Amino acid sequence: MDKATTTADTLELLHLNQIAIRAAIEEVSTWIRQRGSVNVHDNVMATLLTLDLNAGAIDSAIERLRE
């Protein structure tokens, strides 16, 4: 395997981990909201937008490495 493929494969695994962690955090945040902490939930959801933005950049980088 060449370096670009290895890097792309590694980034893809990290990206999948990021998606899983984001989903878990969102689940916990929803649980917190259901117990009355709407502000905490709103703050968490706003912060998760950063993960969403970075996910797009990671996808683009993986695609460029695979070309």
Residue pairs with C-beta under 8 A, 6 or more apart in sequence:
1 9
4 65
4 66
5 65
5 66
7 65
8 62
8 65
8 66
11 58
11 61
11 62
11 65
12 62
14 58
15 55
15 58
15 59
15 62
18 51
18 54
18 55
18 58
19 55
22 48
22 51
22 52
22 55
25 44
25 48
26 44
26 45
26 48
29 40
29 41
29 44
29 45
29 48
30 41
32 40
32 41
32 44
33 40
33 41
